[in-house]
């Protein structure tokens, strides 16, 4: 039995990869592709826009009312409408949009009482393993290790620091009893920037077409431990999202993470 999916943000960089990879997946069936009003791709075949030839699905501005799952890699401005639509039509949701407001986070939690939702700051399988490892490593290493997080992305990324960098910091803070986000120090500038014990340094790089690079540096007197993840292309995020969509089918309503999808969540 195939999973019928709708791709929201179908003309974006991630949307095009989702269309292409979902079409290749024998367990998935693309039944809808949507974009914001005004996009030149609206009205065109989603497969043609995605570079794989016609698939018989036209990019439109309204989400279809029937599907098993919506995958959304769009912008926070579109999130409310997507959540409302999925909840009203009992469609599962894979939400990869970052930079949500507190109100949107609450809306997502409310909707999870009606539908199954996977929400993650990063859909990459490898990155989610790093999420799990970072907090555990910080706890094992102890308080004498300084912690710095660096992240690098393409010049077009709007939010900073990345949602993935914040997830790394949140997991570390949770495992080590730090106040989050109070423990974060965003960059350093000036003549008196001596490192304060217990803080987590956060540094963002924006350059060229970097897909995504994250590193957590644990430094003590005498040694440094570095955990890192480099995304070579956008396929890794798309494949993770498609995996989440298939995992959601038949799940009871609830708010899930990629850790749940991958079996990394602690019992």
C-alpha positions in Angstrom: 0.0 0.0 0.0 1.4 3.3 -1.1 1.6 6.5 1.1 -0.1 9.4 -0.7 2.0 12.6 0.0 1.6 16.3 -0.7 4.7 18.4 -1.0 4.2 22.0 0.3 6.9 24.4 -1.0 7.2 22.2 -4.1 9.1 24.9 -6.2 11.8 25.5 -3.5 15.2 23.9 -3.4 14.0 21.2 -1.0 10.6 20.8 -2.6 12.2 19.9 -5.9 14.3 17.2 -4.3 11.3 15.8 -2.4 9.3 15.6 -5.6 12.1 13.8 -7.4 13.0 11.3 -4.6 9.3 10.6 -3.7 8.5 9.8 -7.3 11.4 7.2 -7.3 10.2 5.6 -4.1 7.9 2.6 -4.7 6.2 3.2 -1.3 5.2 6.8 -2.1 2.7 8.4 -4.4 2.9 12.2 -5.0 -0.7 13.4 -5.1 -0.3 17.1 -4.5 2.3 19.9 -4.9 1.7 23.4 -3.6 3.4 26.8 -3.6 2.6 30.4 -2.6 0.5 32.6 -4.9 2.7 34.4 -7.4 5.4 31.8 -7.9 6.1 31.4 -11.7 6.0 27.6 -11.2 2.3 27.6 -10.2 0.4 25.8 -12.9 3.3 23.8 -14.1 3.8 20.0 -13.7 5.7 19.3 -10.4 7.9 16.7 -12.0 9.0 19.1 -14.8 9.8 21.7 -12.1 11.7 19.0 -10.2 13.7 18.1 -13.2 12.4 14.6 -13.6 9.8 15.0 -16.4 6.0 15.1 -16.1 4.3 13.2 -13.3 0.8 14.5 -13.9 0.6 16.6 -10.7 0.2 20.3 -11.2 1.7 22.8 -8.7 -1.2 24.7 -7.2 -1.8 27.2 -4.4 -4.3 25.2 -2.4 -3.5 22.1 -0.4 -5.6 19.1 -1.5 -8.1 17.8 1.1 -7.2 14.1 0.6 -3.8 12.5 1.3 -2.0 10.4 3.9 0.7 13.0 4.7 1.8 16.6 4.0 5.6 17.2 3.9 6.4 20.9 4.6 9.8 22.5 4.0 8.4 26.0 3.4 8.6 29.2 5.6 7.1 30.0 9.0 4.6 32.4 7.3 2.9 29.3 5.7 3.0 27.1 8.8 -0.3 28.1 10.4 -2.3 27.4 7.3 -0.6 24.0 6.8 -1.2 22.9 10.4 -4.9 24.0 10.3 -5.5 22.2 7.0 -3.9 19.0 8.1 -5.8 19.0 11.4 -9.1 19.8 9.7 -8.7 17.0 7.1 -7.0 14.4 9.4 -3.8 14.4 7.3 -0.5 13.5 9.0 2.2 16.1 8.8 6.0 16.1 8.5 7.1 19.6 9.4 10.7 20.6 8.7 10.2 24.4 8.8 12.4 26.1 11.4 12.1 29.5 13.1 8.6 28.9 14.4 7.1 31.4 16.9 6.0 30.3 20.3 2.3 30.6 19.2 3.0 28.3 16.2 4.7 25.8 18.5 1.6 25.8 20.7 -0.6 25.4 17.6 1.5 22.4 16.6 1.1 20.8 20.0 -2.7 21.4 19.9 -3.0 19.8 16.4 -1.0 16.8 17.6 -4.1 15.9 19.6 -5.9 15.3 16.3 -3.2 14.1 13.9 0.2 12.4 13.9 3.0 15.0 13.4 6.8 14.6 13.0 8.5 18.0 13.7 12.3 18.3 13.5 14.8 21.0 13.0 16.7 18.7 10.7 15.5 15.6 8.9 18.9 14.1 8.1 19.4 10.7 9.7 23.0 11.4 10.5 22.3 14.7 12.0 19.7 13.2 14.3 22.3 10.7 15.5 24.5 13.6 16.3 21.6 15.3 18.2 21.5 12.1 20.4 25.3 11.8 20.8 26.0 15.5 21.7 24.1 15.6 24.9 25.4 12.2 26.0 29.0 13.2 25.2 28.6 16.4 27.2 27.3 14.6 30.2 30.1 12.0 30.1 32.9 14.5 29.6 31.8 16.7 32.5 31.9 20.4 33.4 35.6 20.9 32.8 35.1 20.8 29.0 34.2 24.0 27.2 31.5 23.6 24.6 31.4 25.5 21.3 28.9 24.9 18.5 29.6 26.1 14.9 27.2 25.9 12.0 27.7 26.9 8.3 25.0 27.3 5.7 24.4 28.9 2.3 24.1 32.7 1.9 20.3 32.4 1.4 19.5 31.0 4.8 17.4 33.5 6.7 17.5 32.3 10.3 20.5 32.3 12.5 21.7 30.3 14.4 20.2 27.3 12.6 17.5 25.3 14.2 19.8 22.3 14.2 22.5 24.2 16.1 19.9 25.2 18.7 18.7 21.6 19.0 22.3 20.5 19.7 22.6 23.2 22.4 19.2 22.3 23.9 20.1 18.7 24.1 23.4 19.5 25.7 21.8 21.8 28.2 19.2 19.2 29.1 21.8 16.5 29.7 24.1 18.8 31.8 21.6 20.9 33.8 22.3 24.2 32.0 19.7 26.9 31.6 18.6 27.1 28.0 18.7 29.5 26.2 20.4 31.5 29.0 23.6 29.5 28.6 24.2 30.5 25.0 26.8 33.1 24.0 26.3 34.1 20.4 29.7 35.0 18.9 32.3 37.1 20.6 33.5 40.7 20.0 35.4 43.2 22.1 38.4 43.4 24.4 36.9 41.6 27.4 35.3 38.3 26.1 36.9 35.8 28.6 35.0 32.6 28.4 32.5 32.0 31.2 32.2 28.5 32.7 29.0 26.7 31.9 28.3 28.7 28.7 27.8 27.2 25.2 29.4 29.3 22.4 27.3 29.6 19.3 28.8 30.6 15.9 27.0 31.0 12.5 28.7 31.1 9.1 26.8 32.1 5.9 28.7 31.6 2.6 28.1 30.5 -0.9 26.1 27.3 -1.4 27.1 25.4 1.8 24.4 22.8 2.3 24.9 22.4 6.1 27.8 21.8 8.4 27.5 21.4 12.2 30.3 20.8 14.8 30.3 20.5 18.5 33.7 21.2 20.1 34.4 19.9 23.6 37.7 21.5 24.8 39.7 20.9 28.0 43.2 21.6 29.0 45.2 18.9 27.1 42.6 17.6 24.6 39.7 18.5 22.2 36.8 16.2 21.2 34.9 17.2 18.1 31.6 15.7 16.9 30.5 16.9 13.4 28.1 16.3 10.6 28.4 17.6 7.0 25.5 17.4 4.6 26.9 16.8 1.0 23.6 17.8 -0.7 19.9 18.3 0.1 19.0 14.6 -0.6 19.9 13.7 2.9 17.2 16.0 4.3 14.6 14.9 1.7 15.3 11.2 2.3 14.8 11.6 6.0 11.5 13.5 5.5 10.2 10.8 3.2 11.2 8.1 5.7 9.3 10.1 8.4 6.2 10.3 6.2 6.2 6.5 5.7 6.7 6.0 9.4 3.7 8.2 10.3 1.2 6.0 8.4 -1.1 4.4 10.9 0.4 6.2 13.9 -1.9 7.5 16.6 -2.2 11.3 17.0 0.9 12.8 18.7 3.9 15.0 18.3 6.9 12.9 17.3 10.5 13.7 16.5 13.0 12.1 14.2 14.4 10.4 17.2 11.1 8.5 17.4 11.3 7.7 13.6 14.8 6.4 14.0 14.3 4.5 17.3 16.7 6.9 19.1 14.2 8.2 21.6 14.8 6.9 25.2 12.1 4.8 26.7 
